[in-house]
Amino acid sequence: MDTTVQLSEPAAMPHGKVQYQSGQGIALITLCHPPANGYSHEMMLDLDGAILRARFDDAVQVIVLAGAGEKFFCAGADISMLGNVTPTFKYQFCLHANETLLRLENTNKLVIAALGGHCVGGGLEVALAADLRWARRGSGKCGLPEVALGVLPGTGGTQRLGRIVGASKAIAIMASGETFDFDRAEALGLVDEQIDAKDETVFLEAVLRMARTYCTPNRAAMSVGLIKRAIKGGLDLPLESGLALERELQQRLFQSSDAQEGIAAFQEKRQPIFEGR
């Protein structure tokens, strides 16, 4: 049986730095800025637009974020660009990047970062805004080496890394500026799973197949999305407030067709067929 996920032909976003494809419940957003997929303001504008496109498409249940080519997911901000703009522009650039990644993080659809190559600096910061990070084993390194430039990770790294690995480990990683392989990244909890694949094409095919398992009819995609919202929205709240958020989201699910189908299928001892509503 052919398990290949069928997507639409790649379509370039307005500035040509990001490509967008969709099909079978998945939106594939690919960073395309050779040689290292470093992000510029134009790429962030394209990424912002692609995130919104996926968010508003009811047929999209999972977003996969990847980098073009064999060597890089993303090497972070385009340093040559930063060397030629004013401090005011740099501030606005960082602000918009923060807003874009928050939009990705707040989208109530599962977001998977497919790390097929080096994922360093701002590239890791982009990946940290995803819900899951799957890496091609042995394909690259990750880390936040901004200290070598006399700056700090300014696209969410100081905040998201500490929330994942803890404050002391985050400080050690960022203050040293070290980079490390995906084996260590997995041990730290930065990578959720590694996939053995001979090249980027095989890796991305595997990622898409795995991503498809989070889509209907096999998985209640609405439930997955609200699980994400409960965690993302509740972790920084007092427990009582987090529980209140959980109850409200649960009530929305109780009213859904998929909850009725899931409960009925359990009682009838059969596999549920979810529709995402």
C-alpha positions in Angstrom: 0.0 0.0 0.0 1.3 3.4 -1.0 1.7 5.5 2.2 3.2 8.6 0.4 1.5 11.8 1.5 0.2 13.7 -1.6 0.7 17.4 -1.4 0.0 20.2 -3.8 2.8 21.6 -6.0 5.1 24.1 -4.1 3.8 27.6 -4.3 6.2 30.5 -3.4 5.0 33.1 -0.9 5.2 36.7 -2.1 8.9 37.3 -1.3 10.0 33.9 -2.6 11.7 32.9 0.7 9.1 30.3 1.8 7.2 27.7 -0.1 3.8 26.4 0.8 2.2 23.0 0.0 -0.8 21.3 1.5 -2.8 18.1 1.2 -4.2 15.2 3.3 -4.6 17.4 6.4 -1.0 18.7 6.3 0.5 22.0 5.4 4.2 21.9 4.6 6.0 25.2 5.0 9.6 25.2 3.6 12.2 27.8 4.3 14.0 28.5 1.0 17.0 30.9 1.3 20.2 29.3 0.1 22.8 28.4 1.1 21.8 28.2 4.8 18.1 29.2 4.9 19.1 32.2 7.0 16.1 34.4 7.7 15.7 38.0 6.6 12.8 40.3 7.2 11.4 39.1 3.8 11.5 35.5 4.9 9.7 36.4 8.2 7.0 38.1 6.2 6.6 35.0 4.0 6.6 32.7 7.1 4.1 34.9 8.8 1.8 34.7 5.7 2.2 30.9 5.4 1.3 30.4 9.1 -1.8 32.5 8.7 -2.7 30.6 5.5 -2.4 27.3 7.3 -4.3 28.6 10.3 -7.3 29.7 8.3 -7.5 26.6 6.1 -9.9 24.2 7.8 -8.5 21.3 5.8 -5.1 21.7 7.5 -4.8 19.9 10.8 -1.0 19.6 11.1 1.8 22.1 10.1 5.2 20.7 9.2 8.1 23.3 9.0 11.2 22.3 7.1 14.3 23.7 5.5 15.2 23.4 1.8 18.3 21.4 0.9 20.4 18.7 2.6 22.6 20.7 5.0 20.4 23.2 6.8 17.1 23.5 8.5 17.9 27.1 9.3 21.1 28.9 10.3 19.3 31.7 12.0 19.2 35.4 11.0 21.0 36.6 7.9 24.1 38.2 9.5 25.0 40.2 6.4 21.6 41.8 6.5 22.0 42.7 10.2 25.3 44.3 9.4 23.7 46.7 7.0 20.7 48.0 8.9 20.1 50.5 11.7 19.6 49.5 15.3 16.0 50.7 15.1 15.4 48.3 12.1 17.0 45.5 14.1 14.6 46.1 16.9 11.6 46.0 14.7 13.0 43.0 12.9 13.3 41.1 16.2 9.8 42.3 17.3 8.2 41.0 14.1 10.1 37.7 14.4 8.8 37.3 18.0 5.2 38.0 16.8 5.5 35.5 13.9 6.8 32.7 16.1 4.1 33.5 18.7 1.5 33.2 15.9 3.0 29.8 15.1 3.0 28.7 18.7 -0.6 29.9 19.3 -2.1 28.3 16.3 -4.4 25.5 17.5 -2.9 22.9 15.1 0.0 20.6 15.8 3.3 22.1 14.5 6.2 19.8 13.8 9.7 21.1 12.9 11.5 18.7 10.6 15.2 19.2 11.3 17.0 17.9 8.3 20.4 19.6 8.8 22.0 22.2 11.0 19.6 24.0 13.3 21.5 26.8 15.0 21.0 30.3 16.3 17.7 31.7 15.2 17.0 28.5 13.3 16.8 26.7 16.7 14.7 29.5 18.0 12.2 28.9 15.1 12.2 25.2 15.9 11.6 25.8 19.6 8.3 27.5 18.7 7.1 24.2 17.2 5.3 21.6 19.3 7.4 18.7 18.2 10.9 18.6 16.8 11.9 15.5 14.7 15.5 15.4 13.4 17.3 13.4 10.7 19.9 11.5 12.7 23.5 12.6 12.0 22.5 15.5 9.7 23.7 18.4 11.6 24.1 20.3 14.9 22.1 22.7 16.9 22.8 25.4 19.5 22.5 29.1 20.2 25.9 30.6 19.6 24.9 34.3 19.5 27.2 35.1 22.4 30.1 34.9 19.9 28.6 37.9 18.1 28.2 39.9 21.3 24.4 39.5 21.4 21.9 37.2 22.9 19.4 34.8 21.2 16.7 37.4 20.5 14.0 35.4 18.8 12.7 33.7 21.8 15.7 31.6 22.7 16.3 32.9 26.2 12.6 32.2 27.0 11.8 29.0 25.3 15.0 27.1 25.8 14.8 27.7 29.6 11.3 26.4 29.7 12.3 23.2 28.0 15.7 22.4 29.6 15.6 24.4 32.8 17.3 27.7 33.6 20.8 26.5 34.5 21.2 24.3 31.5 19.8 27.1 29.2 22.3 29.6 30.7 25.2 27.1 30.2 24.2 26.4 26.6 23.8 30.1 25.6 26.7 31.5 27.6 29.1 29.0 26.1 27.7 29.3 22.6 28.4 25.6 22.1 26.8 23.6 19.3 26.1 19.9 19.6 24.7 17.0 17.7 21.1 15.7 17.7 21.9 12.9 20.0 22.7 15.4 22.8 19.7 17.5 21.7 17.5 14.5 22.2 19.0 13.9 25.6 18.3 17.5 26.6 14.7 17.3 25.3 15.2 19.7 22.4 14.6 16.9 19.9 11.7 14.6 20.5 12.6 11.9 18.0 15.4 11.1 15.5 14.7 9.5 12.2 17.3 7.4 10.2 17.2 8.5 6.6 19.8 8.4 3.8 18.9 11.9 2.5 16.5 14.8 3.0 13.9 13.4 0.6 13.5 10.2 2.5 13.5 12.0 5.8 10.8 14.4 4.8 8.7 11.6 3.4 9.0 9.8 6.8 8.1 13.0 8.6 5.0 13.6 6.5 3.8 10.0 7.0 4.3 10.3 10.8 2.5 13.7 10.7 -0.4 12.2 8.9 -1.1 9.9 11.9 -2.2 13.0 13.8 -4.9 13.8 11.2 -8.4 12.5 10.6 -9.8 9.9 10.3 -7.3 8.2 12.6 -6.9 11.0 15.2 -9.3 13.6 16.5 -7.4 16.7 15.2 -9.6 19.1 17.1 -8.8 17.3 20.3 -5.0 17.4 19.5 -5.3 21.2 18.8 -7.1 21.9 22.1 -4.6 19.7 24.1 -2.0 22.0 22.7 -4.0 25.1 23.6 -4.5 23.8 27.2 -0.8 23.2 27.7 0.5 26.4 25.9 -2.1 28.6 27.6 -2.1 27.0 31.0 1.5 26.3 32.0 2.2 29.9 33.1 -1.2 30.2 34.9 -1.9 29.4 38.6 -3.1 25.7 38.8 -6.7 26.7 39.5 -6.8 29.0 36.5 -5.2 26.3 34.3 -7.8 23.8 35.4 -10.5 26.3 34.5 -9.0 26.6 31.0 -8.9 22.9 30.7 -12.5 22.5 31.7 -13.7 25.1 29.1 -11.7 23.4 26.3 -13.0 20.0 27.4 -16.6 21.3 27.2 -16.0 22.4 23.6 -14.8 18.9 22.9 -17.8 17.3 24.6 -20.0 19.2 22.2 -18.0 18.0 19.1 -19.0 15.3 16.7 -15.6 13.6 17.2 -16.2 13.2 20.9 -19.5 11.5 20.2 -17.9 9.3 17.7 -15.0 8.4 20.0 -17.2 7.5 22.9 -19.6 5.5 20.6 -16.7 3.6 19.0 -15.3 2.7 22.4 -18.6 1.3 23.6 -19.1 -0.6 20.3 -15.5 -1.9 20.4 -14.5 -0.6 17.0 -12.0 1.9 15.6 -13.4 5.5 15.6 -13.6 7.5 12.3 -12.9 11.1 13.2 -13.9 14.0 11.0 -12.2 16.9 12.8 -15.4 18.6 13.9 
